[in-house]
Amino acid sequence: GFQRALENYLKDRGQDPKAGSERIARLLARIDRKPLPTASGRELTESLAITGIVTPLYSQSGWPTLTA
């Protein structure tokens, strides 16, 4: 599932999966407390951020989107 896909992505990028997962969890917690502004004026909420991570994560062809 999600955790395995995330670990594979992080390993591919030379990152420690545990540390990378923790960093993402902290980022999502911060966004949950205070959504981020965007150029469109719409706020980036935790659920939108999760969607933005999960969607490209499941296929290696989507990984460059996460890295950008």
HTML snippet that shows the backbone in 3Dmol.js (N, CA, C, O; Angstrom):
<script src="https://3Dmol.org/build/3Dmol-min.js"></script>
<div id="view" style="width:600px;height:400px;position:relative"></div>
<script>
const pdb = `
ATOM      1  N   GLY A   1       0.790  -1.181   0.000  1.00  0.00           N
ATOM      2  CA  GLY A   1       0.000   0.000   0.000  1.00  0.00           C
ATOM      3  C   GLY A   1       0.843   1.261   0.000  1.00  0.00           C
ATOM      4  O   GLY A   1       1.946   1.308  -0.544  1.00  0.00           O
ATOM      5  N   PHE A   2       0.292   2.255   0.617  1.00  0.00           N
ATOM      6  CA  PHE A   2       0.905   3.580   0.638  1.00  0.00           C
ATOM      7  C   PHE A   2       2.300   3.553   1.252  1.00  0.00           C
ATOM      8  O   PHE A   2       3.239   4.106   0.678  1.00  0.00           O
ATOM      9  N   GLN A   3       2.445   2.917   2.408  1.00  0.00           N
ATOM     10  CA  GLN A   3       3.740   2.941   3.099  1.00  0.00           C
ATOM     11  C   GLN A   3       4.833   2.304   2.255  1.00  0.00           C
ATOM     12  O   GLN A   3       5.948   2.820   2.186  1.00  0.00           O
ATOM     13  N   ARG A   4       4.520   1.194   1.619  1.00  0.00           N
ATOM     14  CA  ARG A   4       5.523   0.529   0.776  1.00  0.00           C
ATOM     15  C   ARG A   4       5.897   1.405  -0.420  1.00  0.00           C
ATOM     16  O   ARG A   4       7.073   1.512  -0.767  1.00  0.00           O
ATOM     17  N   ALA A   5       4.902   2.031  -1.049  1.00  0.00           N
ATOM     18  CA  ALA A   5       5.174   2.918  -2.185  1.00  0.00           C
ATOM     19  C   ALA A   5       6.036   4.093  -1.737  1.00  0.00           C
ATOM     20  O   ALA A   5       6.963   4.491  -2.442  1.00  0.00           O
ATOM     21  N   LEU A   6       5.732   4.648  -0.566  1.00  0.00           N
ATOM     22  CA  LEU A   6       6.520   5.767  -0.043  1.00  0.00           C
ATOM     23  C   LEU A   6       7.952   5.332   0.241  1.00  0.00           C
ATOM     24  O   LEU A   6       8.897   6.036  -0.114  1.00  0.00           O
ATOM     25  N   GLU A   7       8.117   4.187   0.874  1.00  0.00           N
ATOM     26  CA  GLU A   7       9.460   3.683   1.165  1.00  0.00           C
ATOM     27  C   GLU A   7      10.253   3.447  -0.115  1.00  0.00           C
ATOM     28  O   GLU A   7      11.433   3.791  -0.182  1.00  0.00           O
ATOM     29  N   ASN A   8       9.622   2.867  -1.127  1.00  0.00           N
ATOM     30  CA  ASN A   8      10.305   2.639  -2.402  1.00  0.00           C
ATOM     31  C   ASN A   8      10.732   3.954  -3.036  1.00  0.00           C
ATOM     32  O   ASN A   8      11.842   4.065  -3.556  1.00  0.00           O
ATOM     33  N   TYR A   9       9.860   4.943  -2.996  1.00  0.00           N
ATOM     34  CA  TYR A   9      10.192   6.260  -3.547  1.00  0.00           C
ATOM     35  C   TYR A   9      11.378   6.862  -2.798  1.00  0.00           C
ATOM     36  O   TYR A   9      12.336   7.325  -3.418  1.00  0.00           O
ATOM     37  N   LEU A  10      11.317   6.856  -1.473  1.00  0.00           N
ATOM     38  CA  LEU A  10      12.384   7.456  -0.670  1.00  0.00           C
ATOM     39  C   LEU A  10      13.711   6.736  -0.888  1.00  0.00           C
ATOM     40  O   LEU A  10      14.750   7.385  -1.012  1.00  0.00           O
ATOM     41  N   LYS A  11      13.692   5.414  -0.937  1.00  0.00           N
ATOM     42  CA  LYS A  11      14.920   4.652  -1.198  1.00  0.00           C
ATOM     43  C   LYS A  11      15.496   5.013  -2.560  1.00  0.00           C
ATOM     44  O   LYS A  11      16.708   5.175  -2.703  1.00  0.00           O
ATOM     45  N   ASP A  12      14.628   5.140  -3.560  1.00  0.00           N
ATOM     46  CA  ASP A  12      15.063   5.492  -4.908  1.00  0.00           C
ATOM     47  C   ASP A  12      15.745   6.856  -4.928  1.00  0.00           C
ATOM     48  O   ASP A  12      16.637   7.100  -5.742  1.00  0.00           O
ATOM     49  N   ARG A  13      15.328   7.728  -4.044  1.00  0.00           N
ATOM     50  CA  ARG A  13      15.896   9.077  -3.970  1.00  0.00           C
ATOM     51  C   ARG A  13      17.071   9.161  -2.999  1.00  0.00           C
ATOM     52  O   ARG A  13      17.578  10.248  -2.724  1.00  0.00           O
ATOM     53  N   GLY A  14      17.504   8.007  -2.481  1.00  0.00           N
ATOM     54  CA  GLY A  14      18.649   7.981  -1.579  1.00  0.00           C
ATOM     55  C   GLY A  14      18.333   8.472  -0.178  1.00  0.00           C
ATOM     56  O   GLY A  14      19.233   8.881   0.556  1.00  0.00           O
ATOM     57  N   GLN A  15      17.072   8.436   0.197  1.00  0.00           N
ATOM     58  CA  GLN A  15      16.642   8.900   1.518  1.00  0.00           C
ATOM     59  C   GLN A  15      16.353   7.710   2.425  1.00  0.00           C
ATOM     60  O   GLN A  15      15.954   6.642   1.960  1.00  0.00           O
ATOM     61  N   ASP A  16      16.555   7.906   3.706  1.00  0.00           N
ATOM     62  CA  ASP A  16      16.181   6.902   4.694  1.00  0.00           C
ATOM     63  C   ASP A  16      14.662   6.882   4.795  1.00  0.00           C
ATOM     64  O   ASP A  16      14.058   7.911   5.098  1.00  0.00           O
ATOM     65  N   PRO A  17      14.025   5.732   4.546  1.00  0.00           N
ATOM     66  CA  PRO A  17      12.556   5.683   4.552  1.00  0.00           C
ATOM     67  C   PRO A  17      11.922   6.134   5.866  1.00  0.00           C
ATOM     68  O   PRO A  17      10.908   6.832   5.856  1.00  0.00           O
ATOM     69  N   LYS A  18      12.509   5.742   6.992  1.00  0.00           N
ATOM     70  CA  LYS A  18      11.928   6.130   8.280  1.00  0.00           C
ATOM     71  C   LYS A  18      12.013   7.640   8.472  1.00  0.00           C
ATOM     72  O   LYS A  18      11.026   8.279   8.835  1.00  0.00           O
ATOM     73  N   ALA A  19      13.178   8.205   8.232  1.00  0.00           N
ATOM     74  CA  ALA A  19      13.356   9.649   8.396  1.00  0.00           C
ATOM     75  C   ALA A  19      12.481  10.416   7.406  1.00  0.00           C
ATOM     76  O   ALA A  19      11.882  11.431   7.762  1.00  0.00           O
ATOM     77  N   GLY A  20      12.406   9.938   6.178  1.00  0.00           N
ATOM     78  CA  GLY A  20      11.576  10.601   5.173  1.00  0.00           C
ATOM     79  C   GLY A  20      10.101  10.567   5.527  1.00  0.00           C
ATOM     80  O   GLY A  20       9.387  11.554   5.350  1.00  0.00           O
ATOM     81  N   SER A  21       9.649   9.426   6.028  1.00  0.00           N
ATOM     82  CA  SER A  21       8.245   9.305   6.444  1.00  0.00           C
ATOM     83  C   SER A  21       7.937  10.259   7.588  1.00  0.00           C
ATOM     84  O   SER A  21       6.874  10.878   7.626  1.00  0.00           O
ATOM     85  N   GLU A  22       8.877  10.369   8.520  1.00  0.00           N
ATOM     86  CA  GLU A  22       8.687  11.282   9.654  1.00  0.00           C
ATOM     87  C   GLU A  22       8.633  12.734   9.185  1.00  0.00           C
ATOM     88  O   GLU A  22       7.828  13.519   9.688  1.00  0.00           O
ATOM     89  N   ARG A  23       9.481  13.092   8.231  1.00  0.00           N
ATOM     90  CA  ARG A  23       9.469  14.468   7.702  1.00  0.00           C
ATOM     91  C   ARG A  23       8.140  14.781   7.030  1.00  0.00           C
ATOM     92  O   ARG A  23       7.586  15.865   7.212  1.00  0.00           O
ATOM     93  N   ILE A  24       7.633  13.836   6.259  1.00  0.00           N
ATOM     94  CA  ILE A  24       6.347  14.037   5.590  1.00  0.00           C
ATOM     95  C   ILE A  24       5.233  14.161   6.617  1.00  0.00           C
ATOM     96  O   ILE A  24       4.346  15.002   6.472  1.00  0.00           O
ATOM     97  N   ALA A  25       5.270  13.331   7.654  1.00  0.00           N
ATOM     98  CA  ALA A  25       4.246  13.402   8.706  1.00  0.00           C
ATOM     99  C   ALA A  25       4.274  14.763   9.396  1.00  0.00           C
ATOM    100  O   ALA A  25       3.223  15.336   9.681  1.00  0.00           O
ATOM    101  N   ARG A  26       5.468  15.281   9.666  1.00  0.00           N
ATOM    102  CA  ARG A  26       5.581  16.613  10.297  1.00  0.00           C
ATOM    103  C   ARG A  26       5.053  17.700   9.367  1.00  0.00           C
ATOM    104  O   ARG A  26       4.358  18.614   9.810  1.00  0.00           O
ATOM    105  N   LEU A  27       5.378  17.604   8.088  1.00  0.00           N
ATOM    106  CA  LEU A  27       4.883  18.585   7.119  1.00  0.00           C
ATOM    107  C   LEU A  27       3.362  18.571   7.075  1.00  0.00           C
ATOM    108  O   LEU A  27       2.729  19.627   7.109  1.00  0.00           O
ATOM    109  N   LEU A  28       2.777  17.391   6.999  1.00  0.00           N
ATOM    110  CA  LEU A  28       1.320  17.291   6.940  1.00  0.00           C
ATOM    111  C   LEU A  28       0.672  17.814   8.221  1.00  0.00           C
ATOM    112  O   LEU A  28      -0.397  18.421   8.170  1.00  0.00           O
ATOM    113  N   ALA A  29       1.306  17.585   9.360  1.00  0.00           N
ATOM    114  CA  ALA A  29       0.773  18.100  10.626  1.00  0.00           C
ATOM    115  C   ALA A  29       0.798  19.624  10.635  1.00  0.00           C
ATOM    116  O   ALA A  29      -0.147  20.259  11.104  1.00  0.00           O
ATOM    117  N   ARG A  30       1.878  20.217  10.116  1.00  0.00           N
ATOM    118  CA  ARG A  30       1.955  21.693  10.039  1.00  0.00           C
ATOM    119  C   ARG A  30       0.883  22.241   9.109  1.00  0.00           C
ATOM    120  O   ARG A  30       0.238  23.243   9.419  1.00  0.00           O
ATOM    121  N   ILE A  31       0.694  21.585   7.970  1.00  0.00           N
ATOM    122  CA  ILE A  31      -0.330  22.032   7.024  1.00  0.00           C
ATOM    123  C   ILE A  31      -1.718  21.880   7.630  1.00  0.00           C
ATOM    124  O   ILE A  31      -2.603  22.697   7.375  1.00  0.00           O
ATOM    125  N   ASP A  32      -1.912  20.831   8.433  1.00  0.00           N
ATOM    126  CA  ASP A  32      -3.207  20.637   9.087  1.00  0.00           C
ATOM    127  C   ASP A  32      -3.493  21.785  10.061  1.00  0.00           C
ATOM    128  O   ASP A  32      -4.622  22.266  10.155  1.00  0.00           O
ATOM    129  N   ARG A  33      -2.459  22.212  10.779  1.00  0.00           N
ATOM    130  CA  ARG A  33      -2.632  23.319  11.728  1.00  0.00           C
ATOM    131  C   ARG A  33      -2.821  24.654  11.017  1.00  0.00           C
ATOM    132  O   ARG A  33      -3.603  25.501  11.448  1.00  0.00           O
ATOM    133  N   LYS A  34      -2.085  24.823   9.913  1.00  0.00           N
ATOM    134  CA  LYS A  34      -2.139  26.098   9.193  1.00  0.00           C
ATOM    135  C   LYS A  34      -1.986  25.828   7.693  1.00  0.00           C
ATOM    136  O   LYS A  34      -0.867  25.703   7.196  1.00  0.00           O
ATOM    137  N   PRO A  35      -3.109  25.738   6.974  1.00  0.00           N
ATOM    138  CA  PRO A  35      -3.030  25.505   5.524  1.00  0.00           C
ATOM    139  C   PRO A  35      -2.153  26.556   4.837  1.00  0.00           C
ATOM    140  O   PRO A  35      -2.056  27.698   5.286  1.00  0.00           O
ATOM    141  N   LEU A  36      -1.530  26.148   3.758  1.00  0.00           N
ATOM    142  CA  LEU A  36      -0.619  27.027   3.027  1.00  0.00           C
ATOM    143  C   LEU A  36      -1.348  27.795   1.933  1.00  0.00           C
ATOM    144  O   LEU A  36      -2.230  27.250   1.268  1.00  0.00           O
ATOM    145  N   PRO A  37      -0.983  29.058   1.746  1.00  0.00           N
ATOM    146  CA  PRO A  37      -1.581  29.809   0.640  1.00  0.00           C
ATOM    147  C   PRO A  37      -1.021  29.309  -0.694  1.00  0.00           C
ATOM    148  O   PRO A  37       0.089  28.780  -0.753  1.00  0.00           O
ATOM    149  N   THR A  38      -1.793  29.482  -1.746  1.00  0.00           N
ATOM    150  CA  THR A  38      -1.336  29.124  -3.089  1.00  0.00           C
ATOM    151  C   THR A  38      -1.515  30.322  -4.010  1.00  0.00           C
ATOM    152  O   THR A  38      -2.184  31.292  -3.656  1.00  0.00           O
ATOM    153  N   ALA A  39      -0.923  30.251  -5.174  1.00  0.00           N
ATOM    154  CA  ALA A  39      -1.023  31.345  -6.141  1.00  0.00           C
ATOM    155  C   ALA A  39      -2.458  31.578  -6.595  1.00  0.00           C
ATOM    156  O   ALA A  39      -2.818  32.690  -6.982  1.00  0.00           O
ATOM    157  N   SER A  40      -3.277  30.531  -6.547  1.00  0.00           N
ATOM    158  CA  SER A  40      -4.665  30.666  -7.000  1.00  0.00           C
ATOM    159  C   SER A  40      -5.562  31.296  -5.938  1.00  0.00           C
ATOM    160  O   SER A  40      -6.713  31.641  -6.208  1.00  0.00           O
ATOM    161  N   GLY A  41      -5.020  31.441  -4.722  1.00  0.00           N
ATOM    162  CA  GLY A  41      -5.827  31.975  -3.640  1.00  0.00           C
ATOM    163  C   GLY A  41      -6.495  30.893  -2.813  1.00  0.00           C
ATOM    164  O   GLY A  41      -7.001  31.161  -1.724  1.00  0.00           O
ATOM    165  N   ARG A  42      -6.498  29.687  -3.319  1.00  0.00           N
ATOM    166  CA  ARG A  42      -7.063  28.544  -2.596  1.00  0.00           C
ATOM    167  C   ARG A  42      -6.003  28.020  -1.625  1.00  0.00           C
ATOM    168  O   ARG A  42      -4.820  27.978  -1.961  1.00  0.00           O
ATOM    169  N   GLU A  43      -6.423  27.624  -0.431  1.00  0.00           N
ATOM    170  CA  GLU A  43      -5.471  27.111   0.543  1.00  0.00           C
ATOM    171  C   GLU A  43      -5.148  25.640   0.281  1.00  0.00           C
ATOM    172  O   GLU A  43      -6.002  24.859  -0.138  1.00  0.00           O
ATOM    173  N   LEU A  44      -3.891  25.291   0.540  1.00  0.00           N
ATOM    174  CA  LEU A  44      -3.481  23.893   0.476  1.00  0.00           C
ATOM    175  C   LEU A  44      -3.732  23.289   1.852  1.00  0.00           C
ATOM    176  O   LEU A  44      -3.017  23.586   2.809  1.00  0.00           O
ATOM    177  N   THR A  45      -4.745  22.447   1.942  1.00  0.00           N
ATOM    178  CA  THR A  45      -5.097  21.783   3.193  1.00  0.00           C
ATOM    179  C   THR A  45      -4.338  20.463   3.308  1.00  0.00           C
ATOM    180  O   THR A  45      -3.698  20.014   2.357  1.00  0.00           O
ATOM    181  N   GLU A  46      -4.420  19.859   4.473  1.00  0.00           N
ATOM    182  CA  GLU A  46      -3.768  18.568   4.675  1.00  0.00           C
ATOM    183  C   GLU A  46      -4.308  17.527   3.693  1.00  0.00           C
ATOM    184  O   GLU A  46      -3.533  16.766   3.113  1.00  0.00           O
ATOM    185  N   SER A  47      -5.608  17.487   3.505  1.00  0.00           N
ATOM    186  CA  SER A  47      -6.177  16.474   2.606  1.00  0.00           C
ATOM    187  C   SER A  47      -5.739  16.694   1.162  1.00  0.00           C
ATOM    188  O   SER A  47      -5.491  15.728   0.440  1.00  0.00           O
ATOM    189  N   LEU A  48      -5.642  17.939   0.733  1.00  0.00           N
ATOM    190  CA  LEU A  48      -5.149  18.207  -0.623  1.00  0.00           C
ATOM    191  C   LEU A  48      -3.673  17.837  -0.749  1.00  0.00           C
ATOM    192  O   LEU A  48      -3.246  17.312  -1.778  1.00  0.00           O
ATOM    193  N   ALA A  49      -2.899  18.110   0.297  1.00  0.00           N
ATOM    194  CA  ALA A  49      -1.480  17.751   0.277  1.00  0.00           C
ATOM    195  C   ALA A  49      -1.313  16.234   0.202  1.00  0.00           C
ATOM    196  O   ALA A  49      -0.468  15.735  -0.541  1.00  0.00           O
ATOM    197  N   ILE A  50      -2.115  15.508   0.968  1.00  0.00           N
ATOM    198  CA  ILE A  50      -2.051  14.041   0.929  1.00  0.00           C
ATOM    199  C   ILE A  50      -2.384  13.540  -0.474  1.00  0.00           C
ATOM    200  O   ILE A  50      -1.707  12.653  -0.996  1.00  0.00           O
ATOM    201  N   THR A  51      -3.415  14.100  -1.078  1.00  0.00           N
ATOM    202  CA  THR A  51      -3.778  13.715  -2.443  1.00  0.00           C
ATOM    203  C   THR A  51      -2.624  13.995  -3.400  1.00  0.00           C
ATOM    204  O   THR A  51      -2.334  13.191  -4.286  1.00  0.00           O
ATOM    205  N   GLY A  52      -1.974  15.130  -3.219  1.00  0.00           N
ATOM    206  CA  GLY A  52      -0.849  15.500  -4.074  1.00  0.00           C
ATOM    207  C   GLY A  52       0.354  14.594  -3.915  1.00  0.00           C
ATOM    208  O   GLY A  52       1.175  14.481  -4.826  1.00  0.00           O
ATOM    209  N   ILE A  53       0.464  13.952  -2.770  1.00  0.00           N
ATOM    210  CA  ILE A  53       1.555  13.004  -2.538  1.00  0.00           C
ATOM    211  C   ILE A  53       1.166  11.610  -3.018  1.00  0.00           C
ATOM    212  O   ILE A  53       1.932  10.950  -3.720  1.00  0.00           O
ATOM    213  N   VAL A  54      -0.016  11.174  -2.639  1.00  0.00           N
ATOM    214  CA  VAL A  54      -0.445   9.803  -2.923  1.00  0.00           C
ATOM    215  C   VAL A  54      -0.625   9.551  -4.416  1.00  0.00           C
ATOM    216  O   VAL A  54      -0.198   8.514  -4.924  1.00  0.00           O
ATOM    217  N   THR A  55      -1.240  10.472  -5.110  1.00  0.00           N
ATOM    218  CA  THR A  55      -1.568  10.253  -6.521  1.00  0.00           C
ATOM    219  C   THR A  55      -0.342   9.903  -7.358  1.00  0.00           C
ATOM    220  O   THR A  55      -0.376   8.892  -8.060  1.00  0.00           O
ATOM    221  N   PRO A  56       0.742  10.684  -7.323  1.00  0.00           N
ATOM    222  CA  PRO A  56       1.899  10.317  -8.146  1.00  0.00           C
ATOM    223  C   PRO A  56       2.784   9.233  -7.531  1.00  0.00           C
ATOM    224  O   PRO A  56       3.670   8.707  -8.204  1.00  0.00           O
ATOM    225  N   LEU A  57       2.557   8.899  -6.274  1.00  0.00           N
ATOM    226  CA  LEU A  57       3.435   7.972  -5.574  1.00  0.00           C
ATOM    227  C   LEU A  57       3.337   6.543  -6.080  1.00  0.00           C
ATOM    228  O   LEU A  57       4.334   5.822  -6.070  1.00  0.00           O
ATOM    229  N   TYR A  58       2.170   6.119  -6.520  1.00  0.00           N
ATOM    230  CA  TYR A  58       1.952   4.707  -6.831  1.00  0.00           C
ATOM    231  C   TYR A  58       2.562   4.242  -8.148  1.00  0.00           C
ATOM    232  O   TYR A  58       2.602   3.040  -8.407  1.00  0.00           O
ATOM    233  N   SER A  59       3.032   5.149  -8.975  1.00  0.00           N
ATOM    234  CA  SER A  59       3.671   4.762 -10.229  1.00  0.00           C
ATOM    235  C   SER A  59       5.001   5.491 -10.350  1.00  0.00           C
ATOM    236  O   SER A  59       5.067   6.704 -10.152  1.00  0.00           O
ATOM    237  N   GLN A  60       6.046   4.765 -10.670  1.00  0.00           N
ATOM    238  CA  GLN A  60       7.357   5.396 -10.798  1.00  0.00           C
ATOM    239  C   GLN A  60       7.349   6.528 -11.809  1.00  0.00           C
ATOM    240  O   GLN A  60       8.150   7.456 -11.701  1.00  0.00           O
ATOM    241  N   SER A  61       6.467   6.470 -12.778  1.00  0.00           N
ATOM    242  CA  SER A  61       6.400   7.557 -13.761  1.00  0.00           C
ATOM    243  C   SER A  61       5.909   8.855 -13.120  1.00  0.00           C
ATOM    244  O   SER A  61       6.125   9.932 -13.675  1.00  0.00           O
ATOM    245  N   GLY A  62       5.254   8.770 -11.964  1.00  0.00           N
ATOM    246  CA  GLY A  62       4.786   9.959 -11.262  1.00  0.00           C
ATOM    247  C   GLY A  62       5.790  10.527 -10.278  1.00  0.00           C
ATOM    248  O   GLY A  62       5.598  11.634  -9.776  1.00  0.00           O
ATOM    249  N   TRP A  63       6.857   9.794  -9.992  1.00  0.00           N
ATOM    250  CA  TRP A  63       7.824  10.230  -8.992  1.00  0.00           C
ATOM    251  C   TRP A  63       8.481  11.569  -9.301  1.00  0.00           C
ATOM    252  O   TRP A  63       8.718  12.336  -8.368  1.00  0.00           O
ATOM    253  N   PRO A  64       8.791  11.895 -10.557  1.00  0.00           N
ATOM    254  CA  PRO A  64       9.373  13.214 -10.813  1.00  0.00           C
ATOM    255  C   PRO A  64       8.478  14.366 -10.337  1.00  0.00           C
ATOM    256  O   PRO A  64       8.978  15.429  -9.969  1.00  0.00           O
ATOM    257  N   THR A  65       7.172  14.156 -10.346  1.00  0.00           N
ATOM    258  CA  THR A  65       6.250  15.178  -9.852  1.00  0.00           C
ATOM    259  C   THR A  65       6.490  15.428  -8.372  1.00  0.00           C
ATOM    260  O   THR A  65       6.427  16.573  -7.922  1.00  0.00           O
ATOM    261  N   LEU A  66       6.762  14.384  -7.613  1.00  0.00           N
ATOM    262  CA  LEU A  66       7.018  14.526  -6.182  1.00  0.00           C
ATOM    263  C   LEU A  66       8.350  15.210  -5.913  1.00  0.00           C
ATOM    264  O   LEU A  66       8.500  15.939  -4.933  1.00  0.00           O
ATOM    265  N   THR A  67       9.303  14.970  -6.784  1.00  0.00           N
ATOM    266  CA  THR A  67      10.642  15.502  -6.591  1.00  0.00           C
ATOM    267  C   THR A  67      10.748  16.958  -7.023  1.00  0.00           C
ATOM    268  O   THR A  67      11.618  17.691  -6.553  1.00  0.00           O
ATOM    269  N   ALA A  68       9.868  17.368  -7.911  1.00  0.00           N
ATOM    270  CA  ALA A  68       9.931  18.739  -8.446  1.00  0.00           C
ATOM    271  C   ALA A  68       9.646  19.778  -7.390  1.00  0.00           C
ATOM    272  O   ALA A  68       9.661  20.974  -7.680  1.00  0.00           O
TER     273      ALA A  68
END
`;
const viewer = $3Dmol.createViewer("view");
viewer.addModel(pdb, "pdb");
viewer.setStyle({}, {cartoon: {color: "spectrum"}});
viewer.zoomTo();
viewer.render();
</script>
